[in-house]
Amino acid sequence: MDNRAEVREFLMSRRAKITPEEAGLPGGMNRRVPGLRRTEVAILAGVSVEYYSKLERGAIAGASASVLEALARALQLDDTERAHLFDLARTADGIPASGRPRRRATAQQAARPSLQWALEAITDGVAFVRDPYQNLLATNALGRAFYSPLIGDGGRTPNLARFQFLDPAAKSFYPDWELFAGMCVGIMRAEAGRDPHDRALQDLVGELSTQSETFRRLWAAHDVRTHGTGTKRFNHPVVGELTLAYEELAITAEPGLVLMVYTAEPGSPSAERLRLLASWGADHTPHAALTQDERPAH
């Protein structure tokens, strides 16, 4: 992942998304670009056209925080896009995220007993731990039942991105498959901005790009996002349609790992179906957490 190319394509893709009208500028006729011109971005950011053109060619090293903030305002970046721009600039400057090399979470760290106990204490919702590569490292009992189409009978590490793009079952499991696909790629793209030299992430992106035209298209769009909170729909093969709220929580003891929790509105049909799924899972899914032996390195 070449930093200059990443910067160039990110800035060009953001510029193309904003119309002059949205930026408070006159549109005019015979425009040859779908969004703003470089000159218009430069005016909005308060920099020279020559300097902005240099930045858009990927030469972002040395750009000050005030210039980056001005670019973010001119391009109307959201919080995730703004953070991605700053991550790209830090990489160009040779500064790791947070000013130091990032610790990478490992499968062994995810297997800490106390973390598994915390997961199992969540009984009315789906809870699991995910790493930056979209690997499903650990789940609670309901999570094992919920993700039974993904976990299967073992083998390689259950991976949410591989399931999304390479398993035909995903299009049934996710009624809003296109939306989920964009979210998945956006999260991975933001992670790549934080650590573009991560070989494992590069390998995963290469694998998915080779095997999925949809992944290639979404990756080329340079959209970034964080998970955070929201609502998703699922179509589980055992209990049918589920509408679940989700919350993403960072695990501070293991930077890079996140705890995801899916819950249903109390008293809703989805809450009743989760209870049915829990009963089914008690009889049909393994009662142990994913173990180190079940999670070979990818």
C-alpha positions in Angstrom: 0.0 0.0 0.0 1.9 3.0 -1.3 1.4 6.0 0.9 1.6 8.6 -1.9 -0.9 6.7 -4.0 -3.2 6.3 -1.0 -3.1 10.0 -0.3 -3.7 10.9 -4.0 -6.6 8.6 -4.5 -8.2 9.5 -1.2 -8.1 13.2 -1.8 -9.3 12.8 -5.4 -12.2 10.6 -4.3 -13.3 13.0 -1.6 -13.1 16.0 -4.0 -15.2 14.1 -6.6 -18.0 13.6 -4.0 -18.7 17.3 -3.4 -20.6 19.4 -5.8 -19.9 23.2 -6.0 -23.4 23.8 -4.7 -22.7 21.7 -1.6 -19.6 23.8 -1.1 -21.4 27.1 -1.5 -19.8 27.8 -4.9 -21.4 28.6 -8.3 -21.7 25.5 -10.4 -21.4 26.9 -13.9 -21.6 25.0 -17.2 -19.3 22.6 -19.0 -17.6 21.1 -16.0 -15.3 18.2 -16.8 -15.0 16.8 -13.3 -17.9 15.3 -11.2 -17.1 17.3 -8.1 -14.9 20.2 -7.1 -12.0 21.4 -9.1 -8.5 21.6 -7.5 -8.7 25.3 -7.7 -11.9 25.3 -5.7 -10.6 23.1 -3.0 -7.5 25.3 -2.7 -9.7 28.4 -2.3 -11.9 26.7 0.3 -8.9 25.5 2.2 -7.0 28.8 2.0 -3.9 27.4 0.3 -2.4 28.0 -3.1 -3.5 25.9 -6.1 0.1 24.8 -6.5 0.3 23.6 -2.9 -3.0 21.8 -3.0 -2.0 20.1 -6.3 1.3 19.0 -4.7 -0.7 17.5 -1.8 -3.1 15.7 -4.1 -0.1 14.2 -5.9 0.6 12.5 -2.6 3.3 14.7 -1.3 1.6 15.3 2.1 4.7 14.8 4.2 5.3 17.9 6.3 1.8 19.3 6.0 0.9 21.1 9.2 -2.1 20.2 11.4 -3.7 23.5 10.4 -3.4 22.7 6.7 -4.9 19.2 7.3 -7.8 20.7 9.3 -8.4 23.2 6.5 -8.4 20.4 3.9 -10.8 18.4 6.1 -13.2 21.3 6.3 -13.0 22.1 2.5 -13.6 18.5 1.6 -16.4 18.2 4.3 -14.7 15.1 5.8 -16.6 13.3 8.6 -14.7 12.4 11.8 -13.6 9.0 10.4 -12.4 10.5 7.1 -10.6 13.3 9.0 -8.8 10.7 11.2 -7.8 8.8 8.1 -6.3 11.9 6.5 -4.2 12.5 9.6 -3.2 8.8 9.7 -2.0 9.1 6.1 -0.1 12.3 6.9 1.6 10.7 10.0 2.6 7.7 7.8 4.1 10.1 5.2 6.0 11.8 8.0 7.3 8.4 9.3 5.4 8.7 12.5 3.5 5.6 13.7 -0.1 5.9 14.9 -0.3 7.5 18.3 3.4 8.5 18.0 4.6 4.9 18.6 4.5 1.5 16.9 1.2 0.0 17.4 0.9 -3.2 19.4 -0.8 -5.9 17.4 -3.3 -8.1 19.1 -2.7 -11.8 18.8 -4.9 -14.8 19.1 -3.1 -15.8 22.4 -4.1 -12.4 23.9 -7.7 -12.9 22.9 -7.7 -16.2 24.7 -7.3 -14.7 28.2 -9.6 -16.5 30.5 -10.9 -13.3 32.1 -11.9 -12.0 28.7 -13.8 -15.2 27.9 -15.5 -15.0 31.3 -16.6 -11.4 30.5 -18.0 -12.6 27.2 -19.9 -15.5 28.8 -21.4 -13.1 31.4 -23.4 -11.5 28.5 -26.3 -13.9 28.2 -29.0 -11.9 26.4 -26.9 -10.6 23.5 -24.5 -11.7 20.9 -20.9 -10.8 22.1 -17.6 -11.4 20.3 -14.1 -10.2 20.0 -12.8 -9.1 16.6 -9.2 -8.1 15.6 -8.1 -5.6 13.0 -8.2 -8.3 10.3 -11.8 -9.1 10.9 -11.0 -12.4 12.6 -13.6 -13.7 15.1 -11.3 -14.5 18.0 -13.8 -15.3 20.8 -17.5 -15.4 21.4 -20.1 -16.0 24.1 -22.5 -18.9 23.9 -25.2 -16.9 22.0 -22.5 -15.6 19.6 -21.4 -19.2 18.7 -25.0 -20.0 17.9 -25.5 -16.7 16.0 -22.3 -17.1 13.9 -22.7 -20.8 13.3 -23.0 -20.3 9.5 -19.5 -18.6 9.7 -17.8 -20.7 12.3 -18.9 -24.0 10.8 -17.0 -27.1 11.9 -13.6 -25.5 12.5 -10.6 -25.1 10.2 -9.1 -21.8 9.5 -9.8 -18.8 11.7 -13.4 -17.6 11.2 -13.1 -14.3 9.4 -15.9 -11.8 8.9 -14.4 -10.3 5.7 -13.9 -13.7 4.0 -17.4 -14.7 5.0 -18.8 -11.5 3.6 -17.1 -11.6 0.2 -16.2 -15.3 -0.4 -19.0 -17.4 1.1 -22.4 -17.6 -0.8 -24.2 -18.0 2.5 -23.4 -14.4 3.4 -25.9 -13.0 1.0 -28.7 -14.9 2.8 -27.3 -14.1 6.3 -27.1 -10.4 5.5 -30.3 -9.1 3.9 -28.5 -5.8 3.4 -25.5 -7.4 1.9 -24.3 -4.4 -0.2 -24.5 -2.2 2.9 -22.6 -4.7 5.0 -20.0 -5.1 2.3 -19.3 -1.3 2.2 -19.1 -1.2 6.0 -16.6 -4.1 6.1 -14.3 -2.5 3.5 -14.6 0.9 5.0 -13.4 -0.4 8.4 -10.5 -2.3 6.7 -9.6 0.8 4.7 -9.4 2.9 7.9 -7.2 0.3 9.5 -4.9 0.3 6.5 -4.5 4.1 6.9 -3.4 3.6 10.5 -0.9 0.9 9.7 -0.2 0.6 5.9 2.8 -1.6 6.4 0.9 -4.4 8.2 1.7 -7.5 6.1 -1.2 -9.5 7.4 -3.7 -6.9 6.4 -2.0 -6.5 3.0 -2.3 -10.2 2.5 -6.0 -10.2 3.4 -6.7 -7.3 1.0 -4.8 -9.1 -1.7 -6.7 -12.3 -1.2 -10.1 -10.6 -1.3 -9.1 -8.4 -4.2 -8.1 -11.4 -6.2 -11.3 -13.4 -5.5 -14.0 -10.7 -5.3 -14.8 -8.1 -7.9 -17.1 -6.3 -5.4 -14.3 -6.1 -2.9 -12.0 -4.6 -5.6 -14.6 -2.0 -6.5 -15.3 -1.0 -2.9 -11.6 -0.9 -2.0 -10.9 1.4 -4.9 -13.6 3.9 -3.7 -11.4 4.8 -0.7 -14.4 5.1 1.7 -13.5 4.8 5.4 -15.7 4.3 8.4 -15.7 3.2 12.0 -18.2 0.7 13.4 -19.4 2.5 16.5 -23.1 2.0 17.0 -26.2 1.4 14.9 -28.7 -1.2 13.8 -28.4 -4.2 11.5 -30.7 -6.8 10.0 -29.8 -10.5 9.8 -31.5 -13.5 8.4 -30.4 -16.4 10.6 -31.0 -19.9 9.1 -32.4 -21.2 12.4 -34.7 -18.4 13.7 -35.2 -16.1 10.7 -35.1 -12.3 10.6 -33.4 -10.4 13.4 -33.1 -6.7 13.9 -30.3 -6.0 16.3 -28.6 -2.9 17.8 -24.8 -3.0 18.0 -22.2 -1.3 20.1 -18.4 -1.5 19.5 -16.2 -1.2 22.6 -12.4 -1.0 22.5 -10.5 -3.4 24.7 -7.9 -1.2 26.2 -5.7 -4.1 27.5 -5.3 -5.3 23.9 -5.0 -2.4 21.4 -6.5 -3.4 18.1 -9.1 -5.7 19.6 -12.7 -4.7 19.9 -15.7 -6.2 21.7 -18.9 -6.2 19.7 -22.3 -6.6 21.3 -25.6 -7.2 19.4 -28.8 -6.8 21.4 -32.5 -6.8 20.5 -35.1 -4.3 21.8 -36.7 -5.8 24.9 -40.1 -7.4 24.1 -39.5 -7.3 20.4 -39.9 -10.3 18.0 -36.1 -10.2 17.6 -35.6 -10.6 21.4 -37.9 -13.6 21.3 -35.9 -15.1 18.4 -32.7 -14.5 20.2 -34.0 -16.5 23.1 -35.0 -19.3 20.7 -31.5 -19.2 19.2 -30.0 -19.5 22.6 -32.0 -22.6 23.3 -31.1 -24.1 20.0 -27.4 -23.2 20.6 -27.4 -25.0 23.9 -28.0 -28.3 22.0 -26.2 -27.7 18.7 -23.1 -25.6 19.2 -19.8 -26.2 21.0 -19.8 -25.0 24.6 -16.1 -23.9 24.6 -14.6 -20.7 23.3 -12.7 -20.7 20.1 -9.3 -22.1 21.1 -5.8 -21.2 20.0 -5.6 -24.5 18.1 -8.7 -23.6 16.2 -7.3 -20.3 15.1 -4.2 -20.9 13.0 -2.5 -17.7 11.7 -3.8 -16.6 8.3 
